[in-house]
Amino acid sequence: MELTSLTIDSARSAIQERKTTAVSLAEWAYRKIESDDPTIGAFITLSKERALAKAAEIDEMAKKGEKLAPLAGVPFGIKDVMVTRGVRTTAGSKILGNYLPPYDCTAVARLETAGAVVLGKMNCDEFAMGSSNENSAWKPVRNPRDISRVPGGSSGGSAAAVAADMALATLGSDTGGSIRQPASFCGVVGLKPTYGRVSRYGLIAFASSLDHIGPLTKTVKDAAIVLRTIAGQDPMDSTSVGPAVPDYVADLEKPVRGLKIGVAKEYFGEGLDREVRAALEAAIQKLAELGCEVVEISLPHTKYAVPTYYIVATAEASSNLARFDGVRYGHRASAARTLSEMYRRTRDEGFGAEVKRRIMLGTYVLSAGYYDAYYLKAQKVRTLLTRDFDQAFQRVDAIVTPTSPTAAFKLGEKVDDPLAMYLADIYTVTANLAGIPGISIPCGKTSEKLPIGMQLLGKHFDEATILRLAHAYELAEVQN
Ligand code: GLN
């Protein structure tokens, strides 16, 4: 069987029913990677031995007729910011070029316990900083829908691998849109859960109050299956919290009729591409046809979201990345004569330009003279942005927005203009600042056949409602 025609759900059943084997699916994936990935660049490291051993274990269970776990035999990719025991984990950075972690990220461990077969580690922007994957220290990723274009970022490899059938599903991380925006550029489903819903233990930190782990998949149901597996409190992450994890998969079938969907004018203003707007308007119409009530709302502080995000995120990054000093992890500069020279050289050689820019920005906004004017102010605005959502969610069950103002842009188009790159994060960073869940699903194509993404935002810990809406929309689209 080929991954092309499978989802998580159908792959697991096919293995259970002995129509295929986990080993043959993994081998198919590796052949596909061998033939297509030299062009796409989605993988940094392959973990063949670990994958084939796991797959053989699953096949053994299937042979004995045991009931297989929900992800049994599913070929998975893991963004290279999540640590994997004994499998090189670089965070897309030279500074971790040879890093072999001594433990597994909780989300990865939970996937494997549920039977997933980890094929390897996915390319990404260095330390997840970027929106195009062009900040990877290793190689850029190309968008499988049009290889002259970026796949989005920072989870570009995770999105591209699913779009190109090199994996059935992947994990990404999302600090300001890094799951949802690449999902929209590559035409797949990407889910950022509520802050605290999924343990961040073993996720290499970028900005700890904004970082999230979530799935990229072909279908909404697959996203629900993965979330159900990785969600829930973890004693190893004190920010992971406890509301019981619902059965997201069973909840998909609940009706959507009568749900109230908010449309905020602030997400349909200047800078939104004409074709993206038209696709969103058609999608909103479709949700109305499904019986949802469309309500106009306002999220008045949206215009401050990008500057607020780039202050909070860089401040936290400057602190988190202080641990890469050549002493405990990865690269260490040779030929330094003093300790401080060793630190400086290690960081100069190990970090790329965008990471250095962010460390400098973050150090600046935290410095004694500017702390109140920038960092403290940004924290206050963050509260206002969160309050905007709290108020809106008193009136609606979910909010619909574009995921990104444009479809995928060309490689090289924005690399020399970091500000333009940052501004394009406008529709995704708000959910990270507020900690609310968001999902991006495909909603049509541009005239150049590039995928367009619709984002659904939900209340804290109410992933079930946005998944249900996304699922209903996806089914309606398929039937068309
Ligand atoms: N594009 C945003 C940034 O560059 C978000 C990245 C992310 O979510 N990891 O910071």
Boltz pocket constraint, residues with backbone or C-beta under 6 A from the ligand:
constraints:
  - pocket:
      binder: B
      contacts: [[A, 127], [A, 128], [A, 129], [A, 130], [A, 131], [A, 153], [A, 154], [A, 173], [A, 174], [A, 175], [A, 176], [A, 177], [A, 178], [A, 179], [A, 206], [A, 313], [A, 421], [A, 425]]
      max_distance: 6.0
